[in-house]
Amino acid sequence: MADVTIHSLKALAIFKTLFEAGSASQAARTLGITQSGVSRSLSQLEQNLGLELFLREKNRLVATPEARELYEEILRLMGNIEELRHSVLALKEFGTSRLRIAAIPGLAFGFVPRLIATLLEENRGFSISFDMMSSHDVLREVESGHADIGFVTLPVSSRVLRVEEWLTTHARCLVPRGHPLSGLEELTIADLKNQYLVISNQPNVGADPLLNLATAHGIHIAGKTEANIGAITSLVANGVGISVMNPITATDQLFRREEVVILPFTPEIDFSFGLVYRDDWKHARALELIRASGRDLLRYYPS
C-alpha cells in the first residue's frame, strides 16, 4: 500500500495544478517552480502510488482515467479540509461545531429557520440538522442525545432536561377575507356560533382548546375540519372555515398572503413555548447565542 506523507501531499498539490493546467510548463509557471521540478514530482508520485497518471505522447501529457479519479478525490479532500477548518473555528468560538435542533411544527415554518440563518451569520462553520416533530418527540430526542436542543409547547416535564419558558402568546382568530366576520375588530367565542371551524388534528379531539371553549360556553358549531398545523392557514385562506392559532405560526405561514384576516380573540387562549436541553449544555457558548438570537427574533412577533 502506498504511504501518504507530507511529501506526497505536496506532490498531490503539484499534480492537481498539473492536471488543471494541462502542461508541465504552465503548471511550473503557476506554482513558481521549475518545469523539471514538476516533472520530478510527478514521477515520484507515480512511483509512490504505483499508478501511471499521464501518458507521454509527442511531448504532451495525456491524463489517464486513474489521474481523473485521483483529481476528484483530491477535490473532495480539499473540501473536507475546508470543512474541518470551519469546524475548528466554530469549536473555538462556541464550543461545538455541530448543532442538532428539534422543534414543534408551530415554530418550524419560520421562527426556527430564521434562527438557524442567524446562527450561520455568526459562524458558517456550524453543521446544523433540523427536525420537526411533536413536543413529546422533541423531549425524547433531546433526552436520548439525538438532538442537542429542542423547542416545545409548554407545559412539559422531564426528569433529565432543563426547561426554559420563552414566550406566552394569546391566540388570534383566522378568518377568510370577505367572510361576514372578517370586518369585526375582535372576535369572541359567541361569534363562532354556527360557524365552520378548522382545528389541529390531535390524538384526542377533546384536547383542542377551541372546541373545549365552545363547549364550555354552549356554542354550537356547524362542523369542523381537522388538519395538520402546516395546512390550517391554507384551509382558512381557501374559505374552508375559521381557526384560532398562536400568532407566531400564523405570522410565519401567512407572510405576504392576503387571503386571511387575523383578529384578536376573547376569551384568551394562551400558547406557551420553551427551550429544552440536557444539563451538559447549560454552560455551552452556543446555547448563549441561541438564547440571544432567539429572543431577539421573538420581538418581531405579536404576543
Order of alpha helices (4+ residues) and beta strands (2+ residues): alpha-alpha-alpha-beta-beta-alpha-beta-alpha-alpha-beta-alpha-beta-beta-beta-beta-beta-alpha-beta-alpha-beta-alpha-beta-beta-alpha
